Amino acid sequence: MAGVSDDQVTSVCGHCDRAIPSSNIDLHFAHCSRNLEKCKVCGDMIPRKHTEEHFLSTHAPVCCSLCSETMDRDILDVHKGENCPKRIVTCEYCEFPLPAIDLLEHQVEVCGNRTELCYMCHKYIRLREMHSHVSRCTGAVSTVAESSRNTRAMERERERERAAGAPRRQPREFSPRRLLFTIAITGIAVLLGSLFFQRKPGPTPVN
């Protein structure tokens, strides 16, 4: 059986936990322990002169640029994208961009109070209630509302029919006999009037 060479025999460095050829382990350990330091957060071996820079750029808590909350660097992206109260979101009703902290009030008090026509039952529904309404809407129109609309439509139809079918009032025509009677009455009235005005009272005798 062939013997194992010194280059193939390894030992674990007590400082960096790496497998090092046994022939070089003493030299490696002296250099490793003098120049490298293990990061207490991630376990990487970092040059001693760069340990502070490594911690600040990789592991130090960071401040959110939107809400100023301090957190670990590795969750900053998730915070900004999903949890930050001042991240910009879009209203599902009007697509207006606004901070997430204001979204609920905007959708409930502003956009949510607007109404749109349900395409199934033809009733006007608040936008904030539209999703739940559509999920249970049967498409049936309210009997009371529909009955009222039908009644008004029937009344308007009757009025149009009465207006179209009513006979027009014909202009009054005078018969020859009525015309002669009117002329005679007028002539008598004129004659009596003239006689009345021609009759003047005599002078009053003086005593």
CORVEN-V394412 format. One record per helix or strand of 2 or more residues. SS is the DSSP state (H for helix, E for strand). FROM is the first residue (numbers start at 1). LEN is the number of residues. Records with the same first field share a line. If there is no record, write none. Layout:
# CORVEN-V394412
SS = FROM-LEN + FROM-LEN
This chain:
# CORVEN-V394412
E = 10-3 + 19-3 + 36-3 + 45-3 + 62-2 + 70-2 + 88-3 + 97-3 + 115-3 + 124-3
H = 22-14 + 48-11 + 73-11 + 100-14 + 127-10 + 143-23 + 176-23
